[in-house]
Amino acid sequence: MDFEFSAEQQQFIKNVQAFLAEEAKKPYAREVMNPEREADSMLADSQERREFNKQLAANGYLGMSWPDEFGGQAKEGIYEYLVNEELASVGAPLIGKGVGCVGKTLIRHGSEKHKAEFLPQILNADIEFCLGYSEPGAGSDLASLKLKAEEVDGGWKLNGQKIYNTSAHFADWYWLAARTNSDGRKHEGISLFLIPMNSEGITINEIKTMGDHRTNEVFFDDVFVPQDALVGELHKGWVYICEALDYERFTLYTVGPIQKKFDVFVDMIKNETRNGKALKDDPLVRKTVAQLATDVETAVMLQRRVICAAVKGGVPTVEAAQCKLYSTQLGQRLANAALDILGPAGMLHEGVEHAPCDGKWEHSYRATALDTIGGGTSEVQKNIIARRGLGLPLQI
Ligand SMILES: Cc1cc2nc3c(=O)[nH]c(=O)nc-3n(C[C@H](O)[C@H](O)[C@H](O)COP(=O)(O)OP(=O)(O)OC[C@H]3O[C@@H](n4cnc5c(N)ncnc54)[C@H](O)[C@@H]3O)c2cc1C
C-alpha cells in the first residue's frame, strides 16, 4: 500500500510551507502562529489572525474545493486537508467553518441571495462564523435541541439558550440550529438560520474552560430576524448539519500538532534531568517514549485511512470516529506522560520560576481535556464504531 502523497500534492505542501515561512517573518507571526494555545489555536479570534486569513485568501487557499462558478478551483478536498495540516502544525487558524460547513451547505442548498451575499465574503475572509448547535441537554443528543424559532409577521422570533458556542464573542454571523416544529420526530423539526451576531436580544456570556479556552453561553430573548434568515428548506436543518459534517471530515482531523508535540517531548527527554540524572538514561522513560512513538505513528495511519476512504468517494464515518477517538486520547496520554516524567515540578505554570519547558506540559494536560469532548465525545465515537463499523445493536 502506498501511503505517500502524489508528486503534485507534495509540491503543493512545499508551496504552503513556503507561504508560511514568509508569514513567519511578519511582525504578527507570534500572535498568528501559536501552537501553545492548543485547542483554540485554530480560531481567527484576533485582528492579526483575521489579517492572516486574508493572506490565505489572497494566495488562493480558501474555497479550493468549491466549484469554479462560485469562485473556487474545483480541487479535490484533500488539498484543504493538506493546507490545514500545515496550518495546524504551526498553530495558525484553520480553514473550516466558513469554507466547509457554511460555504458548502450554501452552495448546495442556499438561496441565490445567500450565495451572492456570503460566498464572496467567505472567499475573501471578510467574515467569521459561530456554529450554534449545542444546548444544555442537547450535546451528544443534538436533535433534542429546543431553542425555538417561531414564524411571525415578516420573519422569525427566536427564544432559548445555546451553550459552548466557541466563537460567539468574535464572530460576525451565527450559523444557528433552531427548532421550528415540536411535533413528530425530533430530527425533522430543526431548521438552520444565518443571523448577525449583533442582533438585538442576543446575550453572550463567557465560559472559562480548564484549558484556558474561551467558549460561551448565549441567550436569545425575542430575537427577530427576517424571513430570509432561513437557510435552505424549512425543517431540513438536521440533513444539512449531517451533510456539513461529511464535508468537514477532510479538514477536521489533523495529526501535525501531535507529531510536533511529540518532537518537543523527545527534545525534553534528551535535554532535561530529574534528581540530577539525565532523563534519556532512565529505562522506564525510554520505554514510555518508544510506546508513544508507536502510538503517534498509529494516529498518522488512522488519519491516512480517513483520507484514503474519502478520496475513494466514500463517507469515512467510522474511520473518522476511530481517528478522533485515538488521536485525542493520545494527546492526553502524551501530556500525562510528560507530567509523570517531570514529577512535581511539571505542575508549575507557564511563567513560574523553574517551571520545566516553561509550563508547556502543565498547560497541555489541562487543554487536551477538551479535545475528547468537542466535536463529539469519545463515548459517542465508540458508539459510531460499534454500531456502524461492527454492526452491534443500538444501545438504549
Ligand atoms: C472546547 C469545546 C468547544 C465546543 N465548541 C462548540 C461550538 O462551537 N458549537 C457548538 O454548538 N458546540 C460546541 N461544543 C459542544 C460539544 O459539541 C458538546 O460539549 C459535546 O457534543 C458533548 O455534549 P454535552 O457537553 O452536552 O455532554 P453530554 O452529551 O451531556 O455528555 C455527558 C457525558 O455522557 C456521555 N454520553 C452521552 N451520550 C452517550 C451515549 N449515547 N452513550 C455513551 N455515553 C454517552 C458523553 O460521552 C459524556 O461523557 C464544544 C465543546 C467543547 C468542549
The ligand as an SDF file (V2000), in Angstrom:
LIG
                    3D

 53 58  0  0  0  0  0  0  0  0999 V2000
  -13.8120   23.0060   23.5180 C   0  0  0  0  0  0  0  0  0  0  0  0
  -15.2190   22.8360   23.0600 C   0  0  0  0  0  0  0  0  0  0  0  0
  -15.7010   23.5910   22.0040 C   0  0  0  0  0  0  0  0  0  0  0  0
  -17.0230   23.4310   21.5750 C   0  0  0  0  0  0  0  0  0  0  0  0
  -17.4760   24.2480   20.5680 N   0  0  0  0  0  0  0  0  0  0  0  0
  -18.7840   24.1590   20.2050 C   0  0  0  0  0  0  0  0  0  0  0  0
  -19.3110   25.0760   19.2270 C   0  0  0  0  0  0  0  0  0  0  0  0
  -18.5990   25.9510   18.7030 O   0  0  0  0  0  0  0  0  0  0  0  0
  -20.6100   24.9910   18.9020 N   0  0  0  0  0  0  0  0  0  0  0  0
  -21.4300   24.0600   19.4800 C   0  0  0  0  0  0  0  0  0  0  0  0
  -22.6050   24.0280   19.1220 O   0  0  0  0  0  0  0  0  0  0  0  0
  -20.9670   23.1920   20.4240 N   0  0  0  0  0  0  0  0  0  0  0  0
  -19.6680   23.2260   20.8070 C   0  0  0  0  0  0  0  0  0  0  0  0
  -19.1820   22.3770   21.7870 N   0  0  0  0  0  0  0  0  0  0  0  0
  -20.0930   21.4390   22.4420 C   0  0  0  0  0  0  0  0  0  0  0  0
  -19.8020   19.9890   22.1910 C   0  0  0  0  0  0  0  0  0  0  0  0
  -20.1940   19.6010   20.8920 O   0  0  0  0  0  0  0  0  0  0  0  0
  -20.5340   19.1980   23.2910 C   0  0  0  0  0  0  0  0  0  0  0  0
  -19.9530   19.5430   24.5320 O   0  0  0  0  0  0  0  0  0  0  0  0
  -20.3990   17.7220   23.0850 C   0  0  0  0  0  0  0  0  0  0  0  0
  -21.1290   17.3090   21.9520 O   0  0  0  0  0  0  0  0  0  0  0  0
  -20.9190   16.9360   24.3280 C   0  0  0  0  0  0  0  0  0  0  0  0
  -22.1880   17.3640   24.6860 O   0  0  0  0  0  0  0  0  0  0  0  0
  -22.5210   17.7440   26.2040 P   0  0  0  0  0  0  0  0  0  0  0  0
  -21.4910   18.6920   26.7010 O   0  0  0  0  0  0  0  0  0  0  0  0
  -23.9430   18.1720   26.2570 O   0  0  0  0  0  0  0  0  0  0  0  0
  -22.3530   16.4010   27.0350 O   0  0  0  0  0  0  0  0  0  0  0  0
  -23.3970   15.2050   27.0980 P   0  0  0  0  0  0  0  0  0  0  0  0
  -23.8660   14.8790   25.7290 O   0  0  0  0  0  0  0  0  0  0  0  0
  -24.4090   15.5290   28.1270 O   0  0  0  0  0  0  0  0  0  0  0  0
  -22.4690   14.0290   27.5960 O   0  0  0  0  0  0  0  0  0  0  0  0
  -22.1310   13.8550   29.0030 C   0  0  0  0  0  0  0  0  0  0  0  0
  -21.3840   12.5330   29.1150 C   0  0  0  0  0  0  0  0  0  0  0  0
  -22.2380   11.4440   28.7440 O   0  0  0  0  0  0  0  0  0  0  0  0
  -21.6630   10.6850   27.6930 C   0  0  0  0  0  0  0  0  0  0  0  0
  -22.7040   10.2330   26.7600 N   0  0  0  0  0  0  0  0  0  0  0  0
  -23.6540   10.9900   26.1710 C   0  0  0  0  0  0  0  0  0  0  0  0
  -24.4210   10.2310   25.3500 N   0  0  0  0  0  0  0  0  0  0  0  0
  -23.9220    8.9740   25.4170 C   0  0  0  0  0  0  0  0  0  0  0  0
  -24.2840    7.7360   24.8070 C   0  0  0  0  0  0  0  0  0  0  0  0
  -25.2980    7.6670   23.9400 N   0  0  0  0  0  0  0  0  0  0  0  0
  -23.5440    6.6550   25.0980 N   0  0  0  0  0  0  0  0  0  0  0  0
  -22.4980    6.7140   25.9710 C   0  0  0  0  0  0  0  0  0  0  0  0
  -22.1210    7.8510   26.5910 N   0  0  0  0  0  0  0  0  0  0  0  0
  -22.8240    8.9560   26.3280 C   0  0  0  0  0  0  0  0  0  0  0  0
  -20.7080   11.6400   26.9940 C   0  0  0  0  0  0  0  0  0  0  0  0
  -19.6880   10.9460   26.3170 O   0  0  0  0  0  0  0  0  0  0  0  0
  -20.1770   12.4450   28.1800 C   0  0  0  0  0  0  0  0  0  0  0  0
  -19.1360   11.7460   28.8250 O   0  0  0  0  0  0  0  0  0  0  0  0
  -17.8690   22.4930   22.2080 C   0  0  0  0  0  0  0  0  0  0  0  0
  -17.3710   21.7380   23.2850 C   0  0  0  0  0  0  0  0  0  0  0  0
  -16.0720   21.8980   23.7030 C   0  0  0  0  0  0  0  0  0  0  0  0
  -15.5770   21.0730   24.8600 C   0  0  0  0  0  0  0  0  0  0  0  0
  1  2  1  0
  2  3  1  0
  2 52  2  0
  3  4  2  0
  4  5  1  0
  4 50  1  0
  5  6  2  0
  6  7  1  0
  6 13  1  0
  7  8  2  0
  7  9  1  0
  9 10  1  0
 10 11  2  0
 10 12  1  0
 12 13  2  0
 13 14  1  0
 14 15  1  0
 14 50  1  0
 15 16  1  0
 16 17  1  0
 16 18  1  0
 18 19  1  0
 18 20  1  0
 20 21  1  0
 20 22  1  0
 22 23  1  0
 23 24  1  0
 24 25  2  0
 24 26  1  0
 24 27  1  0
 27 28  1  0
 28 29  2  0
 28 30  1  0
 28 31  1  0
 31 32  1  0
 32 33  1  0
 33 34  1  0
 33 48  1  0
 34 35  1  0
 35 36  1  0
 35 46  1  0
 36 37  1  0
 36 45  1  0
 37 38  2  0
 38 39  1  0
 39 40  1  0
 39 45  2  0
 40 41  1  0
 40 42  2  0
 42 43  1  0
 43 44  2  0
 44 45  1  0
 46 47  1  0
 46 48  1  0
 48 49  1  0
 50 51  2  0
 51 52  1  0
 52 53  1  0
M  END
$$$$
